[in-house]
């Protein structure tokens, strides 16, 4: 079983939905706890606690030291200012005010600061509901993200199984030669025709053909670098064949002096683009087997005719038109389905289709995918 199959089979839709539902309920509960006081009010409370904690951190050592009267006074002043600046309706404000009496003594100890922190415990617990809400949001987001990923995996799996079921139902005895014969004939002829063209035509003409082909997105000839195209169009060396030009790129500059006026430019422009020249092959103008879907193959043959007509003879074009005409057959989808099935299905896959295993897997995958889809609708993104 492929890794993708195992991934899809391991998805427990019920567990994922239950986790998301639980996360949603927790999030609602945490929201209610925050809404009881208001998120803004609790943020003010948390800010006040942080300010008091910073105050303790800043003054505790000095204010509890022997003879540190000035530090003691500075702490008292800062504490009074901090408490008096608190909103009158701040939750647990009494706990903050009680600190003024707690620290109203001649000497302070670390125990006093510990006691002060204990008095603020309820305020901290209340402020912590904000963190709990943030945690609940994160948990909800994570649960929904996992459901979404599992849904995507099961969507891919159902698509794969649907295709497998469709291919398994194909008529393997369908007359696919009606498409294959003209396609293979065309492929053989276009390879030969382009090889002749590449050997006999000037480099300028071959590169110009590749440049014209860029107007046809379904034709797979590589686009020529503009510098190389312009160089061959405007220099006498463009009259040479590609083979000669390729050889020139390997010559030393002193040897090139006998063939071109500017050896340095040829070495740079041609020598720097030899990989492009090597990719100019008739194989890039061939058609795949099994064939493409009707619309894709029809449009590709139409574009290829416009390009191949520039260098190939009538026999090549006739074979290409025969392929295009085959796409107009009413039974073309069935023929293509049979060709793909013959090329791609293993004996084990055909047996799984025949016994109904694929149909059962498809029903199960669809059911789990649909349950996850409903959960994503029921529990929207935050």
One Martini backbone bead per residue (centre of mass of N, CA, C, O) as a GRO file, in nm:
protein
  382
    1UNK     BB    1   0.095   0.036   0.024
    2UNK     BB    2   0.082   0.348  -0.011
    3UNK     BB    3   0.139   0.629   0.165
    4UNK     BB    4  -0.122   0.772   0.081
    5UNK     BB    5  -0.312   0.544   0.165
    6UNK     BB    6  -0.234   0.540   0.463
    7UNK     BB    7  -0.311   0.827   0.533
    8UNK     BB    8  -0.613   0.797   0.464
    9UNK     BB    9  -0.671   0.542   0.643
   10UNK     BB   10  -0.581   0.697   0.923
   11UNK     BB   11  -0.832   0.863   0.919
   12UNK     BB   12  -1.026   0.997   1.195
   13UNK     BB   13  -1.307   1.164   1.170
   14UNK     BB   14  -1.443   1.142   1.449
   15UNK     BB   15  -1.202   1.244   1.616
   16UNK     BB   16  -1.169   1.519   1.478
   17UNK     BB   17  -1.455   1.625   1.534
   18UNK     BB   18  -1.449   1.593   1.842
   19UNK     BB   19  -1.212   1.782   1.891
   20UNK     BB   20  -1.344   2.034   1.766
   21UNK     BB   21  -1.593   2.040   1.945
   22UNK     BB   22  -1.440   2.065   2.214
   23UNK     BB   23  -1.287   2.326   2.142
   24UNK     BB   24  -1.544   2.496   2.103
   25UNK     BB   25  -1.655   2.466   2.393
   26UNK     BB   26  -1.411   2.582   2.539
   27UNK     BB   27  -1.417   2.855   2.400
   28UNK     BB   28  -1.695   2.938   2.502
   29UNK     BB   29  -1.627   2.924   2.802
   30UNK     BB   30  -1.393   3.129   2.797
   31UNK     BB   31  -1.558   3.363   2.692
   32UNK     BB   32  -1.757   3.378   2.926
   33UNK     BB   33  -1.543   3.439   3.144
   34UNK     BB   34  -1.454   3.707   3.012
   35UNK     BB   35  -1.737   3.848   2.971
   36UNK     BB   36  -1.805   3.893   3.273
   37UNK     BB   37  -1.579   4.147   3.265
   38UNK     BB   38  -1.412   4.186   3.021
   39UNK     BB   39  -1.141   4.214   2.826
   40UNK     BB   40  -1.046   4.500   2.897
   41UNK     BB   41  -1.046   4.468   3.206
   42UNK     BB   42  -0.845   4.227   3.214
   43UNK     BB   43  -0.612   4.378   3.083
   44UNK     BB   44  -0.587   4.585   3.310
   45UNK     BB   45  -0.525   4.379   3.530
   46UNK     BB   46  -0.270   4.263   3.403
   47UNK     BB   47  -0.116   4.530   3.396
   48UNK     BB   48  -0.118   4.577   3.703
   49UNK     BB   49   0.037   4.323   3.783
   50UNK     BB   50   0.293   4.389   3.621
   51UNK     BB   51   0.355   4.650   3.771
   52UNK     BB   52   0.384   4.528   4.055
   53UNK     BB   53   0.600   4.319   3.986
   54UNK     BB   54   0.808   4.530   3.896
   55UNK     BB   55   0.817   4.677   4.166
   56UNK     BB   56   0.918   4.442   4.334
   57UNK     BB   57   1.174   4.380   4.167
   58UNK     BB   58   1.300   4.669   4.210
   59UNK     BB   59   1.267   4.688   4.558
   60UNK     BB   60   1.308   4.442   4.746
   61UNK     BB   61   1.608   4.445   4.821
   62UNK     BB   62   1.632   4.742   4.925
   63UNK     BB   63   1.372   4.758   5.119
   64UNK     BB   64   1.498   4.506   5.307
   65UNK     BB   65   1.732   4.660   5.393
   66UNK     BB   66   1.953   4.775   5.608
   67UNK     BB   67   1.915   5.122   5.615
   68UNK     BB   68   1.707   5.160   5.354
   69UNK     BB   69   1.519   5.426   5.364
   70UNK     BB   70   1.504   5.544   5.077
   71UNK     BB   71   1.402   5.284   4.943
   72UNK     BB   72   1.150   5.259   5.110
   73UNK     BB   73   1.018   5.528   5.019
   74UNK     BB   74   1.017   5.474   4.717
   75UNK     BB   75   0.830   5.233   4.733
   76UNK     BB   76   0.589   5.366   4.868
   77UNK     BB   77   0.538   5.577   4.649
   78UNK     BB   78   0.500   5.382   4.409
   79UNK     BB   79   0.265   5.222   4.530
   80UNK     BB   80   0.065   5.449   4.563
   81UNK     BB   81   0.057   5.540   4.269
   82UNK     BB   82  -0.036   5.271   4.148
   83UNK     BB   83  -0.304   5.234   4.308
   84UNK     BB   84  -0.435   5.518   4.248
   85UNK     BB   85  -0.437   5.458   3.921
   86UNK     BB   86  -0.659   5.275   3.950
   87UNK     BB   87  -0.943   5.168   3.871
   88UNK     BB   88  -1.231   5.165   4.053
   89UNK     BB   89  -1.354   4.894   3.878
   90UNK     BB   90  -1.139   4.700   3.941
   91UNK     BB   91  -1.072   4.398   3.986
   92UNK     BB   92  -0.942   4.351   4.298
   93UNK     BB   93  -0.876   4.634   4.430
   94UNK     BB   94  -0.859   4.562   4.732
   95UNK     BB   95  -0.596   4.400   4.712
   96UNK     BB   96  -0.422   4.641   4.637
   97UNK     BB   97  -0.493   4.824   4.883
   98UNK     BB   98  -0.385   4.623   5.104
   99UNK     BB   99  -0.081   4.684   5.052
  100UNK     BB  100  -0.056   4.948   5.208
  101UNK     BB  101  -0.089   4.816   5.491
  102UNK     BB  102   0.126   4.592   5.472
  103UNK     BB  103   0.370   4.823   5.419
  104UNK     BB  104   0.295   4.978   5.697
  105UNK     BB  105   0.621   4.984   5.803
  106UNK     BB  106   0.944   5.015   5.910
  107UNK     BB  107   0.992   4.716   5.818
  108UNK     BB  108   1.105   4.490   5.566
  109UNK     BB  109   1.030   4.175   5.415
  110UNK     BB  110   1.006   3.899   5.223
  111UNK     BB  111   0.737   3.809   5.351
  112UNK     BB  112   0.576   4.056   5.260
  113UNK     BB  113   0.596   3.998   4.957
  114UNK     BB  114   0.467   3.720   4.968
  115UNK     BB  115   0.197   3.818   5.083
  116UNK     BB  116   0.128   4.004   4.849
  117UNK     BB  117   0.111   3.785   4.635
  118UNK     BB  118  -0.117   3.628   4.773
  119UNK     BB  119  -0.336   3.861   4.757
  120UNK     BB  120  -0.314   3.835   4.420
  121UNK     BB  121  -0.423   3.555   4.331
  122UNK     BB  122  -0.713   3.617   4.231
  123UNK     BB  123  -0.625   3.819   4.015
  124UNK     BB  124  -0.457   3.619   3.854
  125UNK     BB  125  -0.678   3.416   3.793
  126UNK     BB  126  -0.848   3.620   3.633
  127UNK     BB  127  -0.629   3.698   3.421
  128UNK     BB  128  -0.586   3.400   3.315
  129UNK     BB  129  -0.837   3.391   3.126
  130UNK     BB  130  -0.688   3.509   2.887
  131UNK     BB  131  -0.490   3.276   2.843
  132UNK     BB  132  -0.708   3.062   2.815
  133UNK     BB  133  -0.831   3.185   2.562
  134UNK     BB  134  -0.582   3.167   2.385
  135UNK     BB  135  -0.553   2.859   2.409
  136UNK     BB  136  -0.831   2.795   2.287
  137UNK     BB  137  -0.779   2.918   2.014
  138UNK     BB  138  -0.537   2.742   1.941
  139UNK     BB  139  -0.685   2.470   1.965
  140UNK     BB  140  -0.898   2.531   1.750
  141UNK     BB  141  -0.711   2.589   1.515
  142UNK     BB  142  -0.568   2.312   1.519
  143UNK     BB  143  -0.821   2.135   1.480
  144UNK     BB  144  -0.913   2.266   1.212
  145UNK     BB  145  -0.652   2.218   1.054
  146UNK     BB  146  -0.667   1.907   1.067
  147UNK     BB  147  -0.935   1.883   0.920
  148UNK     BB  148  -0.847   2.023   0.660
  149UNK     BB  149  -0.618   1.829   0.586
  150UNK     BB  150  -0.789   1.572   0.581
  151UNK     BB  151  -0.980   1.670   0.362
  152UNK     BB  152  -0.764   1.698   0.142
  153UNK     BB  153  -0.671   1.405   0.145
  154UNK     BB  154  -0.958   1.282   0.079
  155UNK     BB  155  -0.994   1.426  -0.187
  156UNK     BB  156  -0.755   1.295  -0.326
  157UNK     BB  157  -0.853   1.003  -0.280
  158UNK     BB  158  -1.122   1.020  -0.434
  159UNK     BB  159  -0.999   1.098  -0.701
  160UNK     BB  160  -0.825   0.845  -0.732
  161UNK     BB  161  -1.056   0.633  -0.710
  162UNK     BB  162  -1.226   0.738  -0.941
  163UNK     BB  163  -1.011   0.689  -1.155
  164UNK     BB  164  -0.974   0.387  -1.101
  165UNK     BB  165  -1.264   0.311  -1.161
  166UNK     BB  166  -1.272   0.419  -1.451
  167UNK     BB  167  -1.036   0.248  -1.560
  168UNK     BB  168  -1.153  -0.033  -1.471
  169UNK     BB  169  -1.410   0.017  -1.677
  170UNK     BB  170  -1.256  -0.021  -1.917
  171UNK     BB  171  -1.213  -0.103  -2.256
  172UNK     BB  172  -0.942  -0.301  -2.342
  173UNK     BB  173  -1.064  -0.358  -2.657
  174UNK     BB  174  -1.034  -0.102  -2.769
  175UNK     BB  175  -0.956   0.095  -3.069
  176UNK     BB  176  -0.661   0.258  -3.013
  177UNK     BB  177  -0.525   0.266  -3.301
  178UNK     BB  178  -0.681   0.516  -3.407
  179UNK     BB  179  -0.463   0.691  -3.240
  180UNK     BB  180  -0.177   0.561  -3.232
  181UNK     BB  181  -0.088   0.548  -3.527
  182UNK     BB  182  -0.078   0.856  -3.598
  183UNK     BB  183   0.097   0.936  -3.357
  184UNK     BB  184   0.350   0.762  -3.420
  185UNK     BB  185   0.391   0.868  -3.701
  186UNK     BB  186   0.437   1.158  -3.628
  187UNK     BB  187   0.677   1.123  -3.434
  188UNK     BB  188   0.871   1.006  -3.639
  189UNK     BB  189   0.857   1.240  -3.850
  190UNK     BB  190   0.934   1.487  -3.668
  191UNK     BB  191   1.211   1.394  -3.590
  192UNK     BB  192   1.328   1.378  -3.875
  193UNK     BB  193   1.256   1.666  -3.972
  194UNK     BB  194   1.416   1.818  -3.752
  195UNK     BB  195   1.690   1.696  -3.806
  196UNK     BB  196   1.709   1.811  -4.091
  197UNK     BB  197   1.671   2.106  -4.018
  198UNK     BB  198   1.912   2.129  -3.822
  199UNK     BB  199   2.127   2.041  -4.040
  200UNK     BB  200   2.039   2.242  -4.299
  201UNK     BB  201   1.983   2.484  -4.156
  202UNK     BB  202   2.014   2.768  -4.019
  203UNK     BB  203   2.055   2.902  -3.714
  204UNK     BB  204   1.861   3.133  -3.762
  205UNK     BB  205   1.611   2.957  -3.838
  206UNK     BB  206   1.592   2.779  -3.586
  207UNK     BB  207   1.566   3.010  -3.376
  208UNK     BB  208   1.321   3.145  -3.510
  209UNK     BB  209   1.131   2.911  -3.460
  210UNK     BB  210   1.147   2.916  -3.151
  211UNK     BB  211   1.038   3.204  -3.132
  212UNK     BB  212   0.759   3.153  -3.266
  213UNK     BB  213   0.668   2.926  -3.057
  214UNK     BB  214   0.599   3.123  -2.813
  215UNK     BB  215   0.296   3.170  -2.925
  216UNK     BB  216   0.275   2.852  -2.826
  217UNK     BB  217   0.213   2.704  -2.522
  218UNK     BB  218   0.191   2.384  -2.637
  219UNK     BB  219   0.482   2.434  -2.728
  220UNK     BB  220   0.811   2.285  -2.629
  221UNK     BB  221   0.993   2.504  -2.714
  222UNK     BB  222   1.249   2.686  -2.638
  223UNK     BB  223   1.335   2.995  -2.553
  224UNK     BB  224   1.530   3.226  -2.676
  225UNK     BB  225   1.777   3.415  -2.624
  226UNK     BB  226   1.796   3.737  -2.716
  227UNK     BB  227   2.100   3.760  -2.779
  228UNK     BB  228   2.114   3.520  -2.974
  229UNK     BB  229   1.899   3.603  -3.173
  230UNK     BB  230   2.029   3.878  -3.256
  231UNK     BB  231   2.303   3.771  -3.345
  232UNK     BB  232   2.200   3.580  -3.577
  233UNK     BB  233   2.033   3.804  -3.733
  234UNK     BB  234   2.311   4.016  -3.765
  235UNK     BB  235   2.508   3.782  -3.848
  236UNK     BB  236   2.684   3.584  -4.064
  237UNK     BB  237   2.700   3.327  -3.875
  238UNK     BB  238   2.387   3.259  -3.903
  239UNK     BB  239   2.434   3.077  -4.172
  240UNK     BB  240   2.506   2.862  -4.007
  241UNK     BB  241   2.500   2.582  -3.859
  242UNK     BB  242   2.456   2.438  -3.560
  243UNK     BB  243   2.701   2.254  -3.570
  244UNK     BB  244   2.905   2.473  -3.633
  245UNK     BB  245   2.843   2.658  -3.396
  246UNK     BB  246   2.911   2.447  -3.182
  247UNK     BB  247   3.206   2.422  -3.264
  248UNK     BB  248   3.296   2.715  -3.234
  249UNK     BB  249   3.256   2.728  -2.919
  250UNK     BB  250   3.527   2.529  -2.891
  251UNK     BB  251   3.711   2.726  -2.989
  252UNK     BB  252   3.959   2.916  -3.018
  253UNK     BB  253   4.025   3.240  -3.081
  254UNK     BB  254   4.243   3.197  -3.295
  255UNK     BB  255   4.069   3.005  -3.471
  256UNK     BB  256   3.819   3.201  -3.505
  257UNK     BB  257   3.955   3.418  -3.688
  258UNK     BB  258   3.888   3.241  -3.958
  259UNK     BB  259   3.546   3.286  -3.922
  260UNK     BB  260   3.532   3.550  -3.738
  261UNK     BB  261   3.535   3.883  -3.627
  262UNK     BB  262   3.416   3.808  -3.312
  263UNK     BB  263   3.511   3.582  -3.093
  264UNK     BB  264   3.420   3.684  -2.815
  265UNK     BB  265   3.116   3.698  -2.876
  266UNK     BB  266   3.071   3.406  -2.956
  267UNK     BB  267   3.166   3.279  -2.692
  268UNK     BB  268   2.952   3.421  -2.519
  269UNK     BB  269   2.678   3.371  -2.674
  270UNK     BB  270   2.711   3.073  -2.766
  271UNK     BB  271   2.870   2.938  -2.530
  272UNK     BB  272   2.638   3.038  -2.315
  273UNK     BB  273   2.399   2.859  -2.509
  274UNK     BB  274   2.426   2.541  -2.549
  275UNK     BB  275   2.187   2.424  -2.389
  276UNK     BB  276   1.974   2.537  -2.577
  277UNK     BB  277   2.066   2.399  -2.839
  278UNK     BB  278   2.035   2.105  -2.724
  279UNK     BB  279   1.708   2.142  -2.681
  280UNK     BB  280   1.676   2.130  -2.991
  281UNK     BB  281   1.410   1.904  -3.047
  282UNK     BB  282   1.180   1.684  -3.184
  283UNK     BB  283   1.076   1.563  -2.908
  284UNK     BB  284   0.925   1.839  -2.829
  285UNK     BB  285   0.696   1.767  -3.076
  286UNK     BB  286   0.567   1.542  -2.944
  287UNK     BB  287   0.340   1.284  -2.846
  288UNK     BB  288   0.175   1.136  -2.605
  289UNK     BB  289   0.165   0.811  -2.433
  290UNK     BB  290  -0.098   0.858  -2.350
  291UNK     BB  291  -0.333   1.061  -2.432
  292UNK     BB  292  -0.484   1.336  -2.413
  293UNK     BB  293  -0.725   1.517  -2.375
  294UNK     BB  294  -0.922   1.633  -2.608
  295UNK     BB  295  -0.871   1.943  -2.579
  296UNK     BB  296  -0.564   1.937  -2.553
  297UNK     BB  297  -0.495   1.781  -2.815
  298UNK     BB  298  -0.635   1.968  -3.013
  299UNK     BB  299  -0.473   2.228  -2.945
  300UNK     BB  300  -0.190   2.111  -2.991
  301UNK     BB  301  -0.220   2.035  -3.289
  302UNK     BB  302  -0.282   2.318  -3.385
  303UNK     BB  303  -0.010   2.443  -3.297
  304UNK     BB  304   0.181   2.244  -3.439
  305UNK     BB  305   0.103   2.305  -3.727
  306UNK     BB  306   0.217   2.600  -3.724
  307UNK     BB  307   0.516   2.494  -3.678
  308UNK     BB  308   0.571   2.240  -3.864
  309UNK     BB  309   0.513   2.383  -4.140
  310UNK     BB  310   0.809   2.523  -4.148
  311UNK     BB  311   0.975   2.211  -4.198
  312UNK     BB  312   0.768   2.008  -4.289
  313UNK     BB  313   0.603   1.779  -4.453
  314UNK     BB  314   0.307   1.646  -4.559
  315UNK     BB  315   0.318   1.375  -4.399
  316UNK     BB  316   0.339   1.499  -4.117
  317UNK     BB  317   0.081   1.671  -4.128
  318UNK     BB  318  -0.116   1.441  -4.181
  319UNK     BB  319  -0.068   1.290  -3.917
  320UNK     BB  320  -0.151   1.529  -3.734
  321UNK     BB  321  -0.441   1.553  -3.848
  322UNK     BB  322  -0.526   1.268  -3.769
  323UNK     BB  323  -0.512   1.321  -3.468
  324UNK     BB  324  -0.714   1.548  -3.459
  325UNK     BB  325  -0.951   1.383  -3.580
  326UNK     BB  326  -0.965   1.171  -3.347
  327UNK     BB  327  -1.087   1.379  -3.134
  328UNK     BB  328  -1.381   1.374  -3.294
  329UNK     BB  329  -1.461   1.129  -3.180
  330UNK     BB  330  -1.702   0.994  -2.986
  331UNK     BB  331  -1.490   0.764  -2.860
  332UNK     BB  332  -1.238   0.904  -2.739
  333UNK     BB  333  -1.270   0.880  -2.430
  334UNK     BB  334  -1.267   0.567  -2.437
  335UNK     BB  335  -0.993   0.533  -2.572
  336UNK     BB  336  -0.828   0.683  -2.364
  337UNK     BB  337  -0.908   0.515  -2.119
  338UNK     BB  338  -0.787   0.253  -2.233
  339UNK     BB  339  -0.496   0.353  -2.265
  340UNK     BB  340  -0.448   0.428  -1.967
  341UNK     BB  341  -0.515   0.153  -1.847
  342UNK     BB  342  -0.300  -0.012  -1.998
  343UNK     BB  343  -0.053   0.171  -1.888
  344UNK     BB  344  -0.130   0.190  -1.553
  345UNK     BB  345  -0.260  -0.067  -1.472
  346UNK     BB  346  -0.264  -0.311  -1.257
  347UNK     BB  347  -0.360  -0.618  -1.173
  348UNK     BB  348  -0.442  -0.544  -0.884
  349UNK     BB  349  -0.631  -0.308  -0.960
  350UNK     BB  350  -0.825  -0.463  -1.138
  351UNK     BB  351  -0.915  -0.657  -0.913
  352UNK     BB  352  -1.029  -0.443  -0.720
  353UNK     BB  353  -1.248  -0.351  -0.911
  354UNK     BB  354  -1.387  -0.625  -0.968
  355UNK     BB  355  -1.450  -0.684  -0.644
  356UNK     BB  356  -1.518  -0.379  -0.508
  357UNK     BB  357  -1.296  -0.238  -0.334
  358UNK     BB  358  -1.289   0.045  -0.455
  359UNK     BB  359  -1.583   0.121  -0.402
  360UNK     BB  360  -1.563   0.095  -0.093
  361UNK     BB  361  -1.335   0.303  -0.052
  362UNK     BB  362  -1.486   0.538  -0.180
  363UNK     BB  363  -1.725   0.551   0.014
  364UNK     BB  364  -1.556   0.596   0.271
  365UNK     BB  365  -1.407   0.852   0.182
  366UNK     BB  366  -1.655   1.025   0.130
  367UNK     BB  367  -1.776   1.012   0.411
  368UNK     BB  368  -1.536   1.142   0.561
  369UNK     BB  369  -1.520   1.399   0.396
  370UNK     BB  370  -1.813   1.501   0.457
  371UNK     BB  371  -1.781   1.524   0.762
  372UNK     BB  372  -1.555   1.736   0.749
  373UNK     BB  373  -1.709   1.947   0.587
  374UNK     BB  374  -1.929   1.997   0.800
  375UNK     BB  375  -1.737   2.088   1.024
  376UNK     BB  376  -1.628   2.338   0.873
  377UNK     BB  377  -1.908   2.472   0.867
  378UNK     BB  378  -1.975   2.461   1.180
  379UNK     BB  379  -1.652   2.553   1.218
  380UNK     BB  380  -1.525   2.833   1.181
  381UNK     BB  381  -1.307   3.055   1.131
  382UNK     BB  382  -1.155   3.313   1.326
   0.00000   0.00000   0.00000
